[in-house]
C-alpha cells in the first residue's frame, strides 16, 4: 500500500488562511486528489468583492483554479 502525502495548498494570490485552516489540501498516493475549501470572490487578496454577480463568479472560479493548481 502506498503512503499518503498530505500537502496544504495556500496560493499567494489568496489572503492567508487563519488559524489551522488552509484553502485546500493535496493528497498524493496512488494518484493526486485535491480538496478545495469554500472560496469567496476576493479580488487579489485585497478583500474587495466585485459588484456584479458574474464578476464574483469569475473571481471564485479563479480562486478555485489557483488552489487546484497547487
Buried (B, 14 or more C-beta within 10 A) or exposed (E): EEEEEEEEBBBEEBBEBEEEEBBBBBEBEEEEEBEBEEBEBBBEEEEEEBEEEEEBEEBBEBBBEBBBEE
